[in-house]
Amino acid sequence: MKIALYQPDIPQNVGAMMRLCACLGAQLDIIEPCGFVWDERKIRQAGMDYVEAVDMTRHSSWEQFMESHQGRRIVLMSTKADMPYTDFEFQENDILLAGRESAGVPDDIHESADARIAITMKKGLRSLNIVNATAMILGEALRQTKGS
């Protein structure tokens, strides 16, 4: 299972995502440009001692990311999706794609995803923190793919 962050805005979220991926055995891809200056010291600080334990790749663009992941299904985690993640059938090779914290992903990327899933939330509330949402969805994906 792989998590991909599309142009993340908040370095602390990248650090927390590194920790999540390290602990649950998921690979992490960062699709640049980031909305912050990539500072190894700050990223290490945010990721704590989990930085060495995560399998992470940085991509300079969406195109470079796509070239390196041909044949894998991209599952977009989005507040604009209609399919609840609990009704979705995950596959072991899926890439769970998270958009920017401030803006999600552009429409063309949204439309090009193989699937779009959402967390059903209480009416009137916008979204969860990106790491919390990813942890919920990754947990379900691992339950489905590792439980059999």
N, C-alpha and C positions, 0 to 999 in steps of 0.2 A: 504494500500500500504506500502511496506517496501523497504528500501534501505540497501544493504549489501556491505561493503567495504572489499575486500580481501587483507589482509596484507598491509594496507596503509603505505606509506613511509614518508608522510609529516604531522606533527601534526597540522599545520595551516589549512590544507585541512580538517582534521577530525573536527576541531572546526567549520569551515565554513559549513561543511555538517551537523553538529549538529544544527546549526542555521537554515539551510534550512529545515531540517526535523521538527524542532520545529514549525516553522512558517507555514508549509504546512500540518502538522498533519501526517507525515509519521514516521513510526518506523525506527530505525537505528540499524543495527547489524555490529559489528566490528569483523572480522575474523582474529585472531592472528596467528603467531607472527607479530607484527608491525615492520616496518623498523626503528623504533625509540624507545627509552625508554619511556614507558607510565608514564608520570609525571602528576598527577592529577592537580597540580597548573598550569602547562603550558597548559593543555587541557582546564581547566576552563578559563584561560586567552584568549585562542584562541576562545573558544565558548561563551565568555562573559556571560551575564546573561541569555542566552538561554539554558545553560546546564541543569538547573532544569526543563525546559519545554519539553525536548526531552525524548522519550521512547527508551532507548538504552540498548542493550545487548552485552556483549563481549563474544566471543567464543574462546576457547584455540586452536582450530584447525578447518580445513575444515570439518573433519568427525563429530565433535561435532555440528557444524552448521547444517550439513545435517540431522543429527539425530533429531534435534529439528524442522525441517521444512518439514517433510514428507507430501506429498500431495499438496504442493504449487509449482507453476510453477516458475522456475528460468529463468529470462530474462537477458542475459549477454549484457552489453553495451560495444561494442568493435569496435576498428578501423578496425578490420579484418573481420567484418561481411558484408554481402551483402544486407541485408534487411534494408531499410531506416526506422527509427523509426516512421516516419509519415505514413507509409503504414502498420504498425503493429496494430493488435487488442489487446489492453491491457485488462486484467481482474482485478477486484478489489483486488484479493488475490495475485497478482504477487509480486515477489521479484526482484527488479532491482539490479543486481550485477555489481559492478565496480571493475576492477582489480587494481593492484599496479600501481602507477603513473609511475614507472620506467620500468615495464616489463609486465603489464597486468596480465593475469592468465596463469597457465601452460596449455599445450595442452589437458590434460585429463579433466580438469575442463571446458575448452572451449568446448570440444566435448560433455560433459555431460549436458550442459545447455539445457533447453527445447526450447529456442529460442535465437538467436543472432541478435542484432540490432545495427545500426550505425547512426551517423549524417553525412549526405552528406556534404562534404566540398570542397572548392576550390582545384583544382589539385595542387600538390606539397607541400601542407601543411599537417602536421602530425596529430595534435590533438588539442583539446581544453583543458582548465583546467578541471579537473575531476568534480569539483563542478559546473562549468558552464554547462558542458555537462549533468550532472545529473539533474540540474534544468530544462533544456530544455525538457528532456525526461520525467521527473516526471510531469511537467506541462501538457504535452500531455496525459500522462496516466491518470491523474486526470480529465482532460477535458473529456476524453472518458468515464471514469467509474462513474464520479459524475454528469455528464451532463444529464444523462437519467432519 
